Amino acid sequence: MDANEAAFYNMLSEMAALFDLEGTDKALQTSIALRDAIGNGAPALATPYVLDDMIQSGLRSAVHPGAVAVRQAHPVLHWAATSILDDYAPSSVSRHFTAVSLMGPGQFIEHNSLRAGLYMQTPNSYYQLHNHEAAETYIILQGQAEWTAGDVTETYGPGKIIHHTPYMPHAFKIFDAPLLAFWRWSGNIDVDTYRLLEDPKA
Ligand SMILES: [Fe+2]
């Protein structure tokens, strides 16, 4: 096994451990699918990407084991190139974030009812209110965010697990360091239900 493969499997293992902590049925199903993928090959080396410097500098000081695992797996993480939301969020919104889609229909870990991956949002940016039918969980690994989920707006940092029920509006304001999170969807995982919402802060 080469170093990139080992780093990728370690990242899947860290993701699974964190979704175990979330502990719901769908989170545990996600953990099982992540662990099933360990030992079955890593993605090909990623090609250079415009936000590589931000991603790598943002993770240099990482201490959360999940963030360290992402840093180590960087060579095989295909940031952004194919965001599942490309057809749904205008570039004025999607330029604030980048993602690695790992699990889902047609993704590296094939799954027809769950999605999971990595999310990173650029410093000093605001991802306006949006929602979707899928139930969603983010687990913050690095950085801080002022997070709106339904009626609650609070500032969170590494280790925080945030769950959005179907159609719960959510928005994320990021401060001067990029935000990194693991992410998953369950329920109706069709991206067609994704909508940007009216947001006075946008
Ligand atoms: Fe969402």
Residues whose N, C-alpha, C, O or C-beta is under 5 A from the ligand:
A	BS01	LIG	E136
